[in-house]
Amino acid sequence: MRAGEHHGFTLIECLIVLVLITILASLASPTFSTLLERAHQQQVIYQLKAAVLLARHTSLIERTPVHICPLGGVGLDPMLNQRDEPECVSDYRVGVGTWIERDGTWQPLRLWRWDAIKITNRKGTRRVGESVSFDKNGLANRNMTWSICAGRTNLSLVLNRVGRPVTRFGWGEC
């Protein structure tokens, strides 16, 4: 190495690199939050679809009615150190449950929970809270659409009376 030659970065070069990294990170941040919203949207729709498929298949295999409804009142209460019993509520915001009829009573079959999210009808005008029942032949008592928006992107689960759930992109309105 000759006298007067220096290897390394100057303070100005380091500051310029830090400024560039900060600018790029701030540009990527909104994209990352959108990605997280869409991942949550897909998770909820796929869990709803799993609930529908489980209910339909169980009703066919066991030849008994199976019920799907919005989930509420389940979890561990840290203050009382006891479990709340699962119950049907009027909003799919935090979960869904499947119940099977055995010996004249309804018993929980499987419960799904997720972080709170708004689930609406296809038009996006009201929250969905109706229950769905499958008879012993696997037929649903109603058509149903669960629709979730992540930003302006819609993802819906559409159920027909035959019991076939279909995932649709852009089916509903945001």
C-alpha positions as CSV (number, residue, x, y, z in Angstrom):
1,M,0.0,0.0,0.0
2,R,1.4,3.4,-0.9
3,A,1.5,6.3,1.4
4,G,-1.7,8.4,1.3
5,E,-3.9,5.5,0.0
6,H,-6.8,4.6,2.2
7,H,-9.2,1.7,1.9
8,G,-12.7,1.8,3.3
9,F,-15.9,4.0,3.3
10,T,-16.1,7.6,4.2
11,L,-18.8,8.9,6.5
12,I,-20.6,10.5,3.5
13,E,-20.7,7.2,1.6
14,C,-22.1,5.4,4.6
15,L,-24.8,8.1,5.1
16,I,-25.8,8.0,1.4
17,V,-26.2,4.2,1.6
18,L,-28.3,4.5,4.8
19,V,-30.5,7.1,3.1
20,L,-31.0,4.9,0.1
21,I,-31.9,1.9,2.3
22,T,-34.4,4.0,4.2
23,I,-36.1,5.2,1.0
24,L,-36.4,1.7,-0.4
25,A,-37.7,0.3,2.9
26,S,-40.4,3.1,3.0
27,L,-41.5,2.2,-0.5
28,A,-41.7,-1.5,0.3
29,S,-43.6,-1.1,3.5
30,P,-47.1,-0.4,2.0
31,T,-46.6,-3.4,-0.3
32,F,-45.7,-5.7,2.7
33,S,-48.8,-4.6,4.7
34,T,-51.0,-5.4,1.6
35,L,-49.3,-8.8,1.3
36,L,-50.2,-9.5,5.0
37,E,-53.8,-8.4,4.5
38,R,-54.2,-10.7,1.5
39,A,-52.6,-13.6,3.4
40,H,-55.1,-13.2,6.2
41,Q,-57.9,-12.9,3.7
42,Q,-56.9,-16.2,2.1
43,Q,-56.4,-17.9,5.5
44,V,-59.9,-17.1,6.6
45,I,-61.5,-18.1,3.3
46,Y,-59.6,-21.5,3.3
47,Q,-60.6,-22.2,6.9
48,L,-64.3,-21.4,6.0
49,K,-63.9,-23.8,3.1
50,A,-62.4,-26.5,5.3
51,A,-65.4,-26.1,7.7
52,V,-67.9,-26.4,4.8
53,L,-66.1,-29.5,3.4
54,L,-65.8,-31.1,6.9
55,A,-69.5,-30.5,7.6
56,R,-70.7,-31.9,4.3
57,H,-68.5,-35.0,4.3
58,T,-69.3,-35.7,8.0
59,S,-73.0,-35.4,7.3
60,L,-72.7,-37.9,4.4
61,I,-70.4,-40.4,6.2
62,E,-72.3,-40.4,9.5
63,R,-75.7,-39.9,7.9
64,T,-76.6,-37.2,10.4
65,P,-77.2,-33.4,10.3
66,V,-74.1,-31.2,10.7
67,H,-74.4,-27.4,11.4
68,I,-72.0,-24.5,10.6
69,C,-72.3,-21.2,12.4
70,P,-70.2,-18.2,13.4
71,L,-68.2,-18.9,16.5
72,G,-68.2,-17.0,19.7
73,G,-67.5,-17.5,23.4
74,V,-64.7,-19.9,23.1
75,G,-61.2,-19.6,24.6
76,L,-59.5,-19.5,27.9
77,D,-60.5,-16.8,30.3
78,P,-57.2,-15.8,32.1
79,M,-59.1,-14.2,35.0
80,L,-61.3,-17.2,35.8
81,N,-58.8,-19.9,34.6
82,Q,-61.6,-21.8,32.8
83,R,-62.8,-22.4,29.3
84,D,-65.8,-20.8,27.8
85,E,-68.2,-23.1,26.0
86,P,-68.4,-22.6,22.2
87,E,-71.5,-21.0,21.0
88,C,-73.1,-19.8,17.8
89,V,-73.3,-16.0,17.4
90,S,-74.4,-13.7,14.6
91,D,-71.1,-12.7,13.0
92,Y,-68.2,-14.8,11.4
93,R,-65.8,-12.0,12.5
94,V,-63.6,-14.2,14.7
95,G,-64.3,-17.8,13.8
96,V,-66.5,-20.6,12.6
97,G,-67.6,-23.9,14.2
98,T,-69.1,-27.1,13.0
99,W,-71.5,-29.0,15.2
100,I,-72.8,-32.6,14.8
101,E,-76.1,-34.0,16.1
102,R,-75.5,-37.0,18.3
103,D,-78.1,-38.6,20.6
104,G,-80.4,-35.6,20.2
105,T,-77.9,-33.0,21.2
106,W,-75.5,-30.7,19.2
107,Q,-71.8,-31.4,20.0
108,P,-68.9,-29.3,18.7
109,L,-67.1,-31.2,15.9
110,R,-64.3,-28.7,15.0
111,L,-63.7,-25.0,15.7
112,W,-61.6,-22.5,13.7
113,R,-60.5,-19.1,15.1
114,W,-58.8,-16.2,13.4
115,D,-57.9,-12.5,14.0
116,A,-61.0,-10.3,13.6
117,I,-61.9,-9.6,10.0
118,K,-65.0,-8.2,8.3
119,I,-66.9,-10.9,6.4
120,T,-69.8,-9.6,4.3
121,N,-72.3,-10.6,1.7
122,R,-71.5,-10.4,-2.0
123,K,-72.5,-6.8,-2.3
124,G,-70.5,-5.8,0.8
125,T,-73.6,-4.2,2.3
126,R,-74.0,-6.2,5.5
127,R,-72.0,-8.6,7.7
128,V,-72.8,-12.3,7.2
129,G,-74.1,-14.1,10.2
130,E,-76.4,-16.9,8.9
131,S,-75.8,-20.5,9.8
132,V,-75.7,-23.4,7.3
133,S,-76.9,-26.9,8.0
134,F,-76.2,-30.0,6.0
135,D,-78.8,-32.9,6.1
136,K,-77.9,-36.6,6.1
137,N,-77.6,-36.5,2.3
138,G,-75.0,-33.7,2.4
139,L,-77.4,-31.1,1.0
140,A,-77.2,-27.5,2.4
141,N,-80.3,-25.7,3.6
142,R,-79.3,-22.5,1.8
143,N,-77.0,-20.8,-0.7
144,M,-74.3,-18.7,1.0
145,T,-71.5,-16.3,0.1
146,W,-68.8,-15.3,2.5
147,S,-66.9,-12.3,1.1
148,I,-63.7,-10.6,2.4
149,C,-61.9,-7.5,1.0
150,A,-58.2,-6.8,1.4
151,G,-57.9,-3.3,0.2
152,R,-59.8,-3.3,-3.1
153,T,-59.2,-7.1,-3.8
154,N,-62.2,-9.4,-3.1
155,L,-62.0,-13.1,-2.3
156,S,-65.2,-15.0,-1.7
157,L,-66.4,-18.5,-0.8
158,V,-69.6,-19.4,-2.5
159,L,-71.7,-22.3,-1.4
160,N,-74.6,-23.7,-3.4
161,R,-77.4,-25.9,-2.1
162,V,-75.8,-29.1,-3.3
163,G,-73.0,-28.3,-0.8
164,R,-70.2,-27.5,-3.3
165,P,-68.0,-24.6,-2.0
166,V,-66.1,-22.6,-4.6
167,T,-63.5,-19.9,-4.0
168,R,-64.0,-16.9,-6.3
169,F,-61.6,-13.9,-6.9
170,G,-63.3,-10.6,-7.6
171,W,-66.8,-12.2,-7.0
172,G,-67.9,-9.6,-4.5
173,E,-67.7,-5.9,-4.2
174,C,-65.3,-3.9,-1.9
